[in-house]
């Protein structure tokens, strides 16, 4: 899975941006704020639904941005998760009709509370995020995104699908 994600990220960065009729409204110094819905799956067959509130993005250039987000996952099977992501989208590739594709790389800080056992285990991990995403510009300032991220630590892996919306200003 890790090799697949790395190959996908390299392929996305190597794509040619010669597509016609795309929005390219972001500029260096722009900000975006938004929220999203998450579906996370990881160890011990625990699948959680959650919220990404807030998602804050900063554009270093028109096609390079950083994103930080707080993700809270609702209690499932007596397990509660939250994590903080600090990611970079190193090259946002414009496609046709407002569609963009981008690789994701970053840092994840993750906390899990497991009450299925008597001693209420708390797990805290720091890891790396790898993934890819799609963005669709609804208007010049509003866009929707769909992304997949995989959090990697030394003893745990966590997959997250995210569907979100943001406002760029």
N, C-alpha and C positions, 0 to 999 in steps of 0.2 A: 504494500500500500504506500509506503514512504517513497519508494522508487517511482511509482506511478505519479504521485503528487509532484515530486521534483521534476519529472519529465514534462508534466502538464504546465508547470510554471515556466520552465525554460521555453517551451513551445509558444506559450502566450506572449512572452517577452520578445520572441523572435518574429512575430507576425508583422506583416507589412501594413502600415496604416494608410493605404491608398484608397480606401473606400470613399465613395461619393455620398453626398447628402447626409452628413451627420452634424449633430449639435456639438459645438466645442466652446461652450459658454464659460467654463471655469477658467479662472486666472490665478496667478500666484497671489497669495494673501487672502483668498476666499476661504470662508468657513461654511460648514454645513452641520446641521443638527437634525437628529431623527430618532426613530425607535424601530424595533423589530420584534419578530416572533421567532423563537428558537425551538428546534427539536434536537436534543442531544442524546447520544448513545455511547456507552462505554463499558467498563468492566462490570462484571457480575450481572449482566443482562438488565441493567437499570436504564430505562429510557425516560427522559424527562422532557416536559414541555416548559418553555420559559419565555421571559421577556428580556429584550435588550433595551434598557432605558438608562441613561441616554446613550446615543451614538453621537460622538463629536468628531468631525473631520476638519483637517487643515490642509490646504493646497499649497505645497512648496513651489509648484509650477502647474501649468494647465493640465498636465497628465500625470502628476506625481502627488500623492497625498498620504497623510498619516491619519490613522483612525484610532480612537480609544473608546471603549465601551464597557459598561457594567452589565453583566448577564445574570439574572436570577432565575433559577429553575424551581418549579413548584414541586412540592413533596410527592414522591412516588415510591411505593414500597418502603416507607419509613426512611427515605433518603432525601436529603435536601442539598442542593449544590448552588454555588455562585462562583463567578469568575470575572476577572478584569482582564481585558485584552488591550494590548498596545501593538497595533499592526501598521505596516506600511504597504501601500499599493504602489509598487515602484514604477509601473508604466501602465496607464489606462489606455487601452487600444480602442480607438473609435471605429465603429462598424457603420452600417447603414441605418438610417432612420432613427437616430437617437440611441442605438444600442452600443454599449461599450463592454469590453471584457478586460479583466485585470487579475494578476496574480496577487497572492497575499502571503506575507511573511511577518512574523512578529513574536511577541512575548506574551505568555499567559500566566496569570496568577490564579490558582484554583483552590477552592475550599469545599469540602464535602462533610456533612454531618450524617452519620449512619446510626439510627436508633433501633436497628434490628437486633442488636446485641445489648447485653445488660450495661456495659460500661460506656455507652454512647460514644463511639469512636469518631474522632475528628481527623480528617486527612487534609494536609496542606501541601500543595505541590507548585513548583514553578517549572514551566516548560516552554516549548517553542510552538508557534502556530505556522502551519503551511496550508495553502489552499488556493482557491480561485473563485472569482465572482463575475456576475453579469450585472450591469446597470442599464436601466432604461430611463431616458429623460422624458418625463411626462410633459413638462413645460421647461422653460429656460432655467427655472430655479428649483423645480420639484422633480425628484427622481426616485424610482423604486429600484431595489436591488435584490438579488438572490445570490447567496454565496455558500460555499462549503469550506469548512476549516477542520483540520485535524490537529489536536493538541498532542504533543509528544513530550513525555517525561521519561525518566530512567526506568519506571516500573508501571506506567499507565498510559493508555491512549484513549482519547475522547473525540468522537466525531460530532460536528455541529452543522446542521442545515439552518440557514437564516433567511428570512424574508422580511425586508424592511422598506421604509420610506424615509426620505430626508428632504430638508429645505436648505438650499444653498444661498448664502448671502455674502 
